[in-house]
């Protein structure tokens, strides 16, 4: 059963392994949630409720991840715009001498 304390998946895991691992975790968490809410064995006795709960969770996760990715993309574009609008003196004040690698003198 999912406890939230599991270690991250191995770095050598494939995308398929990762997807299956997360899906297993989501199912375990959904069973625990439904059983805690409606009584032990509820999820097993009501597979349609489990499927509906998982579908709702997947939809919410997808919406969250889509919004987060859009925000990240927007923030990156804003940062790039800000950098493009800085002159060389501002850039050097912010980031140090231009054209030199760290440690060059």
HURA-V627509 format. One line per field, one symbol per residue. phi: phi as a letter, one per 40 degrees, with the letter a starting at -180 (. if undefined). A space follows every 10 residues. Layout:
phi = ???
//
This chain:
phi = .cbgbccccd ccccdccccc cccdcccdcc cccccccbhd gccccbcccc cccccccccc cccccccccc cccccccccc cccccccdcc ccccbgdcgb cdgcb
//
